[in-house]
Every structure is written in structure tokens, then in C-alpha cells.
Amino acid sequence: MYLLGEQDRIVGISGYTCRPPQARREKPRVSAFLTAQLDRILDLRPDLVLAFSDLQADITRDLVRQGATVMNWNQRSVAEIVDMIGALARLVGVEPKGRALVARLQAELAAIQASARRFPRRPRVWFEEWHEPLIGGIRWVEELITLAGGDPVFPELAARPAARDRIVSPEQAAARAPEVVIASWCGRKVNKDWIRARPGWDAVPAVRAGHVYEIKSTYILQPGPAALTEGVRQLHAILAHAVGAAVAAELAPAERLDPDATGAPAD
């Protein structure tokens, strides 16, 4: 809604909202992810409540029972994220703005994909959504890794929407010999030392070469504009660094990465 220039319509947000930063200063926080303060939401008298995923089905049900109009999306792929953005623009009556935003996002993704084609090789990537147990990347993340120049080591898991269906053992992940490890533990800072110290992981190519990174969940685990902008840019910069490739200046201002930083290009 902010990217569409329609932020004045927003009367309340989730406590997980981090982008843009001013949203947390300007808008009341009336829900978490799995729970919501229904009375506070209804007191705001929204014409429309926006929700995401089957995990918010109970919130959606309770709001509908109390007379609210709710739109709950279940986008899990890059194409579905793009479709969601266009549908939201149509829903709030700003379809031309939506088309322009979608076109810009698609152009940036195409530019990153073109840059990735210049890599000398495609590194094998283990994306870690959680650590206890190990959970592999959800579909849009694995698609963005592929677009950004890497090959996910568990491509067969990407289409499984439920996290419980993407659980693997540390031994299974190590056996796929990832050359790059990218972790994003939802709501928790990644401890790279824990990853490196897993039994047997000292032989994993990514650990031996020092290619263990973090991308904050704000940028990659929310299936909206963040993943299609900052998230995929960070993925591309990490993978370019891992294979010794240059990144086009318009995609990432810096080409140097600190393996102990967040995974974002260093200033």
C-alpha cells in the first residue's frame, strides 16, 4: 500500500510490519501473526482486512463471524506474489499504479536474472528457514535463489507449503554438499557459529570456504515486495561473491561481502 501511494488508507498493521519504517511510527499495531486483537481491529472500522496464509485462517474466520470483510491470500511463489500485488491494486481502485509497480518489479527481477547468467558457474545453495529442526526454503525463496544464480540443494521440497514438510536432518543437508549456506531464522538472529559447529559440517564446502550468510527474515521470508527487491538483491550479491563474479552496479552498490554480517553488501 505504501508503494502504491495509498498508505493513508491503512488504519492498522501487524506487529511484524517492518517496512517501510514509518509504518511502525504512523499506524497502530493490532495483531501478531497467529493472533490478533479482534476488538481493536473492529474498533478501527476497516472496510477491508488483509491477511496471509492458512496460518491466519482462524483470525480470518473470527473476523468474518464478527462482520468484517477479509481478503486472505495464500501466495507461495514469485508469480503469485506478483499477482497478489496487482490484485490488491485493483481491489483498492488504483490499477494503473499497480501495473506500473508490477512492471518495475518484473524489470528488476529480469535484470538480476540476466546478471546471474554471467556467473562462471551456479553454486549449490542450502537455504535454512529454521534451525531446530532444520527447515528448507519455501517456494518463493527457492525460486529467487534460482533466479539470482544459485541451485537449491533440495529443489524437491520447494513446492511443499507447510514448514513441517520441509524438515531435513543436519546429516541430509550436509550430504547435499552446499557451496553456500544462507540462513534466515524468522524473528531470530542467525548464529553462524552454531551452523559451522554442527557435527560433520566442517566438511561442508560452504563452511570450509567461509560462505555462511544471514539474510534477515524481513527481507526474504515475507512474500511481498521485500522479497522481490532487497531480498533477491542480497541473494544475488551473496552468490556473486561466492563464485567470484561481479555484480552490476545498478543491482548492488558494493561487491564485497562480510561473511559474518547479515548477508547484505558491505558499505
C-alpha positions as CSV (number, residue, x, y, z in Angstrom):
1,M,0.0,0.0,0.0
2,Y,2.9,2.4,0.7
3,L,4.5,1.5,-2.6
4,L,1.1,2.3,-4.3
5,G,1.0,5.6,-2.5
6,E,-2.2,4.6,-0.7
7,Q,-0.8,4.4,2.8
8,D,-3.4,6.9,4.1
9,R,-6.0,4.2,3.8
10,I,-4.2,2.0,6.3
11,V,-5.8,2.1,9.8
12,G,-3.8,-0.6,11.5
13,I,-0.9,-3.1,10.9
14,S,0.6,-6.3,12.2
15,G,3.3,-6.1,14.9
16,Y,5.5,-7.9,12.3
17,T,5.4,-5.0,9.9
18,C,8.9,-3.6,9.5
19,R,8.7,-2.0,6.0
20,P,8.6,0.9,5.5
21,P,10.0,2.0,8.8
22,Q,7.5,4.9,9.1
23,A,4.6,2.4,9.2
24,R,5.5,1.4,12.8
25,R,5.6,5.1,13.8
26,E,2.3,6.0,12.0
27,K,0.0,3.1,12.4
28,P,-1.4,1.2,15.4
29,R,-0.3,-2.4,15.8
30,V,-3.3,-4.6,16.4
31,S,-2.1,-8.1,15.6
32,A,0.7,-10.5,15.7
33,F,1.0,-13.2,13.1
34,L,-1.0,-16.1,14.6
35,T,-3.1,-13.9,17.0
36,A,-4.9,-10.6,16.7
37,Q,-6.7,-8.2,18.9
38,L,-10.1,-8.5,17.3
39,D,-11.8,-5.8,19.3
40,R,-9.0,-3.3,18.4
41,I,-9.3,-4.2,14.8
42,L,-13.0,-3.8,14.7
43,D,-12.8,-0.5,16.6
44,L,-10.8,0.8,13.7
45,R,-13.9,0.1,11.5
46,P,-11.9,-1.2,8.5
47,D,-13.7,-1.6,5.2
48,L,-11.3,-4.4,4.4
49,V,-8.9,-6.6,6.3
50,L,-5.9,-8.1,4.5
51,A,-4.4,-11.4,5.7
52,F,-1.9,-14.0,4.5
53,S,-1.9,-17.8,4.5
54,D,-3.7,-20.7,6.1
55,L,-1.9,-19.9,9.3
56,Q,-4.2,-16.9,9.7
57,A,-7.3,-18.8,8.9
58,D,-8.5,-18.7,12.5
59,I,-8.1,-14.9,12.6
60,T,-9.9,-14.6,9.2
61,R,-12.8,-16.8,10.4
62,D,-13.3,-14.9,13.7
63,L,-13.3,-11.5,11.9
64,V,-15.7,-12.7,9.3
65,R,-18.0,-14.0,12.0
66,Q,-18.0,-10.6,13.5
67,G,-19.0,-8.9,10.2
68,A,-15.6,-7.9,8.8
69,T,-14.7,-8.2,5.1
70,V,-11.5,-10.1,4.8
71,M,-9.2,-10.9,1.9
72,N,-6.8,-13.8,2.7
73,W,-4.1,-14.5,0.2
74,N,-2.0,-17.7,0.1
75,Q,0.8,-16.6,-2.3
76,R,3.7,-19.0,-2.2
77,S,5.6,-18.4,-5.5
78,V,7.1,-15.4,-7.2
79,A,4.3,-15.4,-9.8
80,E,1.7,-15.5,-7.0
81,I,3.4,-12.6,-5.2
82,V,3.3,-10.5,-8.3
83,D,-0.4,-11.5,-8.9
84,M,-1.2,-10.5,-5.3
85,I,0.3,-7.1,-5.8
86,G,-1.7,-6.5,-9.0
87,A,-4.9,-7.8,-7.4
88,L,-4.5,-5.6,-4.3
89,A,-4.1,-2.5,-6.6
90,R,-7.3,-3.4,-8.4
91,L,-9.1,-4.1,-5.2
92,V,-8.4,-0.6,-3.8
93,G,-9.1,1.1,-7.2
94,V,-5.5,2.0,-8.3
95,E,-5.0,-0.5,-11.1
96,P,-2.7,1.8,-13.1
97,K,-0.4,2.2,-10.1
98,G,-0.4,-1.5,-9.7
99,R,0.5,-2.2,-13.3
100,A,3.4,0.3,-13.0
101,L,4.7,-1.3,-9.8
102,V,4.5,-4.8,-11.2
103,A,6.3,-3.8,-14.3
104,R,9.1,-2.2,-12.3
105,L,9.4,-5.3,-10.1
106,Q,9.5,-7.6,-13.1
107,A,12.1,-5.5,-14.8
108,E,14.4,-5.6,-11.8
109,L,14.0,-9.4,-11.5
110,A,14.8,-9.7,-15.2
111,A,17.9,-7.6,-14.7
112,I,19.1,-9.8,-11.8
113,Q,18.5,-12.9,-13.8
114,A,20.5,-11.5,-16.7
115,S,23.3,-10.7,-14.4
116,A,23.2,-14.2,-12.9
117,R,23.6,-15.7,-16.4
118,R,27.1,-14.2,-16.5
119,F,28.2,-16.2,-13.5
120,P,31.1,-18.6,-14.3
121,R,29.1,-21.4,-12.5
122,R,26.0,-21.8,-10.3
123,P,26.8,-22.7,-6.7
124,R,24.7,-25.2,-4.7
125,V,22.7,-23.4,-2.0
126,W,21.2,-24.6,1.2
127,F,18.7,-22.1,2.5
128,E,17.8,-22.5,6.1
129,E,14.4,-21.2,7.3
130,W,14.8,-22.6,10.8
131,H,17.4,-24.4,12.8
132,E,15.6,-26.7,15.3
133,P,14.6,-28.6,13.3
134,L,16.2,-27.7,10.0
135,I,13.6,-26.4,7.6
136,G,14.4,-25.7,4.0
137,G,13.3,-22.7,2.0
138,I,9.7,-22.1,1.0
139,R,8.9,-21.9,-2.7
140,W,9.3,-18.2,-3.4
141,V,12.7,-18.2,-1.7
142,E,14.0,-21.2,-3.7
143,E,12.7,-19.6,-6.9
144,L,14.5,-16.4,-6.1
145,I,17.7,-18.3,-5.3
146,T,17.4,-19.9,-8.8
147,L,16.8,-16.5,-10.4
148,A,19.7,-14.9,-8.5
149,G,22.2,-17.5,-9.8
150,G,22.1,-20.5,-7.5
151,D,20.9,-24.1,-7.4
152,P,18.9,-25.1,-4.3
153,V,20.1,-28.4,-2.9
154,F,16.6,-29.6,-2.1
155,P,14.5,-28.5,-5.1
156,E,12.0,-31.2,-4.4
157,L,11.0,-29.5,-1.1
158,A,10.2,-26.1,-2.6
159,A,6.6,-26.9,-3.6
160,R,5.6,-28.0,-0.1
161,P,3.8,-25.1,1.5
162,A,3.9,-26.4,5.1
163,A,7.1,-25.9,7.0
164,R,6.7,-29.4,8.6
165,D,7.0,-30.9,5.2
166,R,10.3,-29.2,4.5
167,I,12.2,-30.6,7.5
168,V,15.5,-32.3,6.9
169,S,18.2,-33.6,9.2
170,P,21.6,-31.9,9.5
171,E,23.1,-35.0,8.0
172,Q,20.8,-34.8,5.0
173,A,21.6,-31.2,4.4
174,A,25.4,-31.8,4.8
175,A,25.2,-34.7,2.3
176,R,24.0,-32.4,-0.4
177,A,27.3,-30.6,-0.1
178,P,26.1,-27.0,-0.4
179,E,28.7,-24.5,-1.5
180,V,26.7,-21.6,0.0
181,V,24.6,-21.6,3.2
182,I,22.1,-18.8,3.7
183,A,20.1,-18.8,6.9
184,S,17.1,-16.7,7.8
185,W,15.6,-17.7,11.1
186,C,12.2,-16.0,11.4
187,G,12.3,-13.4,14.1
188,R,15.6,-14.6,15.5
189,K,19.2,-13.6,14.7
190,V,21.2,-16.4,13.0
191,N,24.0,-17.9,14.9
192,K,26.6,-18.8,12.2
193,D,28.8,-20.5,14.8
194,W,26.1,-23.0,15.5
195,I,25.8,-23.8,11.8
196,R,29.6,-24.2,11.4
197,A,29.8,-26.4,14.6
198,R,27.2,-29.0,13.6
199,P,28.7,-32.5,13.6
200,G,30.2,-33.3,10.2
201,W,29.6,-29.8,8.8
202,D,33.3,-28.9,8.9
203,A,33.5,-30.9,5.7
204,V,30.6,-29.0,4.0
205,P,32.1,-26.9,1.1
206,A,30.2,-23.7,2.3
207,V,31.7,-24.0,5.8
208,R,35.2,-24.8,4.5
209,A,35.1,-21.8,2.2
210,G,33.5,-19.4,4.6
211,H,30.3,-18.9,2.7
212,V,27.8,-18.9,5.5
213,Y,25.5,-15.9,5.5
214,E,22.4,-14.4,7.0
215,I,19.5,-12.5,5.3
216,K,17.1,-11.0,7.8
217,S,13.7,-12.6,7.6
218,T,12.2,-9.1,7.0
219,Y,13.7,-9.1,3.5
220,I,13.2,-12.7,2.4
221,L,10.5,-14.6,4.4
222,Q,7.6,-12.2,3.7
223,P,6.0,-12.9,0.4
224,G,5.6,-9.4,-0.8
225,P,7.7,-6.6,-2.3
226,A,10.6,-7.0,0.2
227,A,11.5,-10.4,-1.2
228,L,11.3,-9.2,-4.8
229,T,13.6,-6.2,-4.1
230,E,16.0,-6.2,-1.1
231,G,15.7,-10.0,-0.6
232,V,16.7,-11.1,-4.1
233,R,19.4,-8.4,-4.3
234,Q,21.0,-9.8,-1.2
235,L,20.8,-13.3,-2.6
236,H,22.4,-12.2,-5.9
237,A,25.2,-10.3,-4.1
238,I,26.0,-13.3,-1.9
239,L,26.0,-15.8,-4.8
240,A,28.1,-13.5,-6.9
241,H,30.6,-13.2,-4.1
242,A,30.7,-17.0,-3.7
243,V,31.6,-17.6,-7.3
244,G,33.8,-14.6,-7.8
245,A,31.5,-12.8,-10.2
246,A,31.0,-9.1,-10.4
247,V,27.5,-7.6,-9.8
248,A,26.2,-4.9,-12.0
249,A,26.4,-1.6,-10.1
250,E,22.8,-0.8,-10.6
251,L,21.9,-4.1,-8.8
252,A,24.2,-3.9,-5.8
253,P,26.3,-0.8,-4.9
254,A,29.0,-2.9,-3.3
255,E,30.6,-6.2,-4.4
256,R,32.3,-7.0,-1.1
257,L,30.5,-9.2,1.5
258,D,31.4,-9.8,5.1
259,P,30.5,-13.5,5.8
260,D,29.8,-12.5,9.5
261,A,27.4,-9.7,8.5
262,T,23.8,-10.0,7.6
263,G,24.4,-11.0,4.1
264,A,23.8,-7.5,2.7
265,P,26.5,-5.9,0.6
266,A,29.1,-4.2,2.8
267,D,29.3,-0.4,2.6
